[in-house]
Amino acid sequence: MALEDEDLSDLLALVIDSNPGSRAILVNQLREFGVGTVEQTMRTAEARRMLENRKFDIVLCEQHFQPGTPSGQDFLDELRRHQILPFSTIFIMVTSEASYSKVAEAAESALDGYLIKPHTAARLAERLHQARQRKAALNDIFSAISTENYDKAAELCLARFQAKESYWLYAARIGAELLIRLQRYDEAQRMYEAVIEAKTLPWAKLGVARAQIGKNETQRAVGTLEALISEESQYADAYDVLGRAQFELGNHDQALAAYKMACTVTPYSITRLQSLGHLYYYKGEYEEAEKILSQSARQGLGSKMFDPQTLMLLGFIAMQSDDRRALQRCREDLAKLTLREDEYGARVRSMEGILGALRDILDKEYGRAANFTRDLAKQVREPDFDIEIAADLIVLMSYLASRTLSLGLDLDDFLPVLDTLAERFVSGRSMNDLLAGAARQHLPYAERLRFAGERPIKLMESAVKLGMNGDPNGALRQLVESGRATLNARLMSTALLVLHKYDQQIPDATAQLEAINAWRVQYGGPGQRPALGAAENARPPGGITINAAPEKKNASEARDGGKKADAA
């Protein structure tokens, strides 16, 4: 059945194109196809507001806008990262760019179609028809995802993939993404490798590397990524994953090089620019960090892709030179973000408070700064207390200790807090270096953090040896007990890997799995490791967003609402 035989009268479409002539052609073609309501805009900022408030069935977006502004690809990536675009919406990119690298880049964001200009109405109709067919065929998978039944969705994807039913390749990508989310890394890797065997695709090769990282085979993942980049030198997501892998290995120079390449490939990406700036800061290269982080703040403050930690790092740089004015600007910008409670919430209020306490230290109001620090320290075992707030708290404690050293202020109660932070958040040598680096203003704190951070590392090593020596049950129990005591997510994720690998040898495997998953729901969120500039709930590099966006008004509701507004 062709598009002209379908009833499109209930559909709501949006055309985004800065060229009035091109926009008019697309609008007219959609209306000729019978699309009930077609709206248009020349700016992605306005399009974003429209998509946030209503559910569009079709979006046609130009790839290239004014020089120096985000592209249509950047816009799509932002929508996917922040779950503004539900799976049911068909998104087609319209462009004169036909090179493979651009087509491949679009595919990484789970694009529904790519229309090369100049195009005919028949070609647009073909793209829309194909996209609608795929949405309908995979509806059972999307429905399972929308109810957060990820196990069922993964099994449906696996079944379609194995049977080579229609759209099996796209189902394989969704299924592998779900398996990574469920930490079933071996299964995810096998699915990606099966895709590669059937058809060599960059996203599948990148998926293999992501699965390897999930299995703690980070060094192998680096080899996989370097091979991929040698074939696809413009693949920005591959540089993102390589940068993260090198960071986890403690190879910060190599991580920096990878993030620089990601920014070169996508110069208008706020997330990648922030990643680069954050890494410069963590390496102690503050001059370069300040330049890049300031640019990130100028470009990103109004975007959901902006990470408030960028303002914190700028505040810390200002503190190093006792720059009260710059510190206050960062605090005021954070205060503006607290007004957007639905996006940022308590985390940003804590950040604003930390910058306020640093200002108190500059004003020699040490008692007030110490009182705030102690209040914040009471939260270090709370489920939503993340590693970046932990590092920020360490910076604050270190400044307070160093600036009051000659005054004899009693800060002994800070010491067990440092131990707790290290035991909870250190997942390896690189993370130990990061937390110790946060205390560089007061070296005794840095040394204590390094010592405390060795404990979870040694616990992991000890448990892994138990498993290799034929006692996986003992290894599992040691990891779970230690994970619960320290709240260390890496210990618990290692326990999950042991459970998946040796489930036949563990008598109560099902009960243990349920207990570990329950713990992970409460304590194992993404905040257990540095975001490196990625906003909360961002799409993982190389992955696709699998959370269905909240339902918005459909086309008929939108038209009814418009009629009521006109009548009013």
Buried (B, 14 or more C-beta within 10 A) or exposed (E): EEBEEBEBEEBBBBBBBBEEEBBEBBBEBBBEBEBBBBBBBBEBEEBBEBBEEBBBBBBBBBBBBEEEBBBBBBBBBBBBBBBBBBBBBBBBBBBEBEEEBBBBBBBBBBBBBBBEEEBEBEEBBBBBBBBBBBBEBBEEBBBBBBEEEBEBBBBBBBBBBEEEEEBBBBBBBBBBBBBBBBBBBBBBBBBBBBBBEBEEBBBBBBBBBBBBBBBBBBEBBBEBBBEBBEEBEBBBBBBBBBBBBBBBBBBBEBBBBBBBBBBEBBEBBBBBBBBBBBBBBBBEBBEBBBEBBBBBBEBBBEBBBBBBBBBBBBBBBBBEEEBBEBBBBBBEBBBBBBEEEEBBBBBBBBBBBBBBBBBBBBEEEBEBBBEBBBEBBEBBEEEBBBBBBBBBBBBBBBBBBBBBEEEEBEBEEBBEBBBBBBBBBBBBBBBBBBBBBBBBBBEBBBEBBBBBBBBBBEBBEEBBEBBEEEBBBEBBBBBBBBBBEBBBBBBBBBBBBBBBBBBEEBEEBEEBBEBBBEBBEEBBBBBBBBBBBBBBBBBBBBBBBBBBBEEBBBBBEBBEEEEEEEEE
